[in-house]
Amino acid sequence: MMGIEWLKPEVFFGSLLFALLGVAIFWICFVIVDKITPYDLWGEICEKKNVALAIVVGSTAIAIGLIVAAAIHG
């Protein structure tokens, strides 16, 4: 039973810190993926409506998120 354990300041701020760290690492990884691709991802997906690329980029985002979550969770 969890109760109000998560309301303790050290638990709350620790969770907040890990969440922000995970988002920052995810963002950095996604920027790296964007830089190593040979074309502009945003322009290709939004302007040219490249659905296949959108699926690949979405899958990559999910994979990076899972890796970051597993690394933080332990």
matplotlib code that plots the C-alpha trace (Angstrom):
import matplotlib.pyplot as plt

x = [0.0, 1.5, -0.5, 0.9, 4.5, 5.0, 4.1, 7.3, 9.5, 12.5, 10.4, 8.5, 11.6, 13.5, 10.8, 10.6, 14.4, 14.4, 11.5, 13.3, 16.5, 14.7, 13.1, 16.4, 18.2, 15.3, 15.5, 19.2, 19.0, 16.2, 18.2, 21.2, 18.9, 17.6, 21.2, 22.4, 19.6, 20.4, 17.3, 15.1, 12.8, 10.2, 10.0, 9.8, 7.0, 4.9, 5.4, 5.9, 3.5, 6.0, 4.0, 6.6, 9.2, 6.8, 6.3, 10.0, 10.6, 7.8, 9.2, 12.6, 11.1, 9.3, 12.5, 14.6, 11.9, 12.0, 15.8, 15.8, 13.1, 14.9, 18.2, 16.6, 14.5, 17.4]
y = [0.0, 3.3, 5.7, 9.2, 8.0, 9.9, 13.2, 13.3, 16.1, 13.9, 11.3, 14.0, 16.1, 12.9, 11.8, 15.3, 15.3, 12.0, 13.0, 16.2, 14.2, 11.7, 14.4, 16.1, 12.9, 12.1, 15.5, 15.4, 11.9, 13.0, 16.1, 13.8, 11.5, 14.6, 15.8, 12.5, 12.1, 13.4, 15.6, 17.9, 15.6, 18.4, 19.5, 16.0, 14.9, 18.1, 19.7, 16.7, 14.4, 11.5, 9.0, 6.3, 8.6, 9.8, 6.1, 5.6, 8.7, 7.9, 4.4, 5.9, 8.3, 5.4, 3.3, 6.2, 6.8, 3.1, 3.1, 6.2, 5.0, 1.6, 3.4, 5.7, 3.0, 0.7]
z = [0.0, -1.1, 1.1, 1.3, 1.1, -2.2, -0.5, 1.5, 0.1, -0.6, -2.5, -4.4, -5.4, -6.2, -8.6, -10.1, -10.6, -12.3, -14.5, -15.6, -16.1, -18.2, -20.4, -20.8, -21.9, -24.2, -25.8, -26.3, -27.9, -30.2, -31.3, -32.0, -34.1, -35.9, -36.7, -38.0, -40.5, -43.9, -44.2, -42.2, -40.2, -39.5, -43.1, -44.4, -42.0, -41.9, -45.3, -47.5, -45.4, -45.3, -43.2, -43.4, -41.9, -39.2, -38.2, -38.0, -36.0, -33.7, -33.2, -32.5, -29.9, -28.2, -28.2, -26.7, -24.1, -23.1, -22.9, -20.8, -18.5, -18.0, -17.3, -14.7, -13.1, -12.7]

ax = plt.figure().add_subplot(projection="3d")
ax.plot(x, y, z, "-o")
ax.set_aspect("equal")
plt.show()
